[in-house]
Amino acid sequence: MALNKKMHPRNPYKIQPSFKDLAVKNEEFRHHAIIDISGKVSIDFKKAESIRALTRALLKEDWNLDITLPKEYLVPTVPLRLNYILWLEDLVAALKLDDSMSSVYGIDIGTGASCVYPLLAARKNGWRMIGIEKDDTCFNHAQQNVLQNKLESLVKVCKNDEDIIINTNLIESAFDPKPTSFHFTMCNPPFFCSEEDLEKTYKSRSAKCPRPPPNNARTGSSNEVVVEGGEVAFVIKMIDDSLQAKDRIRIFTTMLGHKSSVSKILKYLKEKNITEIASTEFCQGHTTRWGIAWSQTEKLSCESICSEQFADQKKQKTKPPLRYVLPKSNCGTLKTFDSVVSEVKQLLSKLEMQLKCVIKDVKSIGYQVTANCNTWSNQRRKRRDELRKIKEPTEPSGNPSSQSQLLTVTRTADDLTDGPPPKKAKLSETLPLLVFGLIIREEEMQESGTSFVFEMSWLHGSGGKDQIHQIMQYVKNNLK
Ligand SMILES: C[S@@+](CC[C@H](N)C(=O)[O-])C[C@H]1O[C@@H](n2cnc3c(N)ncnc32)[C@H](O)[C@@H]1O
């Protein structure tokens, strides 16, 4: 199943680009285009030259970037690169910078011959970027690519001859004047630990691992994609280096190519007492990659919120968010948008959820909500238990604390699932139990007049997607 619908909500390649239009616009791509008898235009993804032509054409036509990619070297796939940059935008947005997004400084470790991340980040967002590269050929081409796109004021390419991965000497001298701090590092590390490891991925897999080989041709020299110990060793080294650079760099991030590496890296971060961690999946085409972010100075856990506000649901056929419309006339004392928002925040805080505001407008607000344990199931049972406690003659009747307790209890939901005794949900080793997006909007509706609209979208978490139905029910019961 193609993973495009799980791409970042702002990724323009959620809708597959028209190869026909690309062939009309771009001569090089046209030479690789294949037309079938129904007139459909495609390319042969098993040919490295065709993939190279596609990447060059997308960068040129969509991002005004003219990139030279040496033969035998890695060809970056544009939708994946965009997914990573969009996630960084979310992480940077959560820093709530006083200055605009264009005053952002980022570092790309292992920028490759294409220098694709710095160039895209500079062109798209005006970010100032440093691309660090170890390999001579990659370094030379990366410099050339910056020059031919006239982005040398925003992008600096530095040669790393040291063993150290986050080389602070290099970054400090790249821009004059020096930035007060760098906002992030990013990295697409060499994934493989040996040539054999790499070959295995491109050959049919064994009975133990019967997945088919990748659909696309292999690109990339072993210098670029193989490193001793593979990506786990590389990223562990990067984490060690990040401890020395924590006062200069606010957020460290990396991509991972193997799912099995994710838990190893998260475990290592914990061993180093790094607790501010965020993770994501980059889904595109038939490929999934993983993103990990950590910081010693910032609060993290940013994910992009999926909602109609960010993605055109009709076109992308993604699962629509869970929605509840509450007409203003049914709102009791809550008459203003701000009072409704404040009430919902209080309700969710009572459930020990953490809310992070990620988007705000006069009549709409979006939160990323994180829950680490299940405090919402079996509310009816909890209410009964609490009532029972109140009725027990341990406190004299009329005691003010009993009264206030009773009041609180009456306000809790009475319609939620009743089942076995509530388990304090096990805190997963690595992931929160639930992370979801919540949008609250005031809207004029034909049927109900001015109304408050609530949308919840599951983002990730070990507890599964169904949890948000119970939470929506809880909100409904408490707002009526
Ligand atoms: C998988 S490639 C990524 C290239 C590019 N960033 C992309 O996403 O297409 C990894 C790159 O890291 C470079 N590299 C490996 N070790 C490095 C180090 N210690 N310092 C800087 N670059 C390094 C390799 O030469 C290679 O170009």
PDBQT file of the ligand as one rigid body, heavy atoms in Angstrom, charges set to zero:
ROOT
HETATM    1  C1  LIG A 501      23.045   8.838   3.423  1.00  0.00    +0.000 C 
HETATM    2  S1  LIG A 501      24.027  10.152   2.913  1.00  0.00    +0.000 S 
HETATM    3  C2  LIG A 501      22.915  11.524   3.016  1.00  0.00    +0.000 C 
HETATM    4  C3  LIG A 501      23.100  12.562   1.957  1.00  0.00    +0.000 C 
HETATM    5  C4  LIG A 501      22.029  13.672   1.936  1.00  0.00    +0.000 C 
HETATM    6  N1  LIG A 501      21.951  14.318   3.198  1.00  0.00    +0.000 N 
HETATM    7  C5  LIG A 501      20.685  13.133   1.554  1.00  0.00    +0.000 C 
HETATM    8  O1  LIG A 501      19.815  13.007   2.429  1.00  0.00    +0.000 OA
HETATM    9  O2  LIG A 501      20.473  12.819   0.394  1.00  0.00    +0.000 OA
HETATM   10  C6  LIG A 501      25.121  10.358   4.277  1.00  0.00    +0.000 C 
HETATM   11  C7  LIG A 501      26.167  11.379   4.047  1.00  0.00    +0.000 C 
HETATM   12  O3  LIG A 501      26.901  11.558   5.265  1.00  0.00    +0.000 OA
HETATM   13  C8  LIG A 501      28.284  11.739   4.948  1.00  0.00    +0.000 C 
HETATM   14  N2  LIG A 501      29.072  11.465   6.167  1.00  0.00    +0.000 N 
HETATM   15  C9  LIG A 501      29.385  10.282   6.720  1.00  0.00    +0.000 A 
HETATM   16  N3  LIG A 501      30.076  10.450   7.856  1.00  0.00    +0.000 NA
HETATM   17  C10 LIG A 501      30.181  11.781   8.053  1.00  0.00    +0.000 A 
HETATM   18  C11 LIG A 501      30.775  12.606   9.060  1.00  0.00    +0.000 A 
HETATM   19  N4  LIG A 501      31.413  12.079  10.109  1.00  0.00    +0.000 N 
HETATM   20  N5  LIG A 501      30.705  13.948   8.919  1.00  0.00    +0.000 NA
HETATM   21  C12 LIG A 501      30.054  14.493   7.871  1.00  0.00    +0.000 A 
HETATM   22  N6  LIG A 501      29.489  13.764   6.898  1.00  0.00    +0.000 NA
HETATM   23  C13 LIG A 501      29.545  12.439   6.985  1.00  0.00    +0.000 A 
HETATM   24  C14 LIG A 501      28.488  10.778   3.804  1.00  0.00    +0.000 C 
HETATM   25  O4  LIG A 501      29.634  11.086   3.050  1.00  0.00    +0.000 OA
HETATM   26  C15 LIG A 501      27.185  10.977   3.014  1.00  0.00    +0.000 C 
HETATM   27  O5  LIG A 501      27.315  11.980   2.061  1.00  0.00    +0.000 OA
ENDROOT
TORSDOF 0
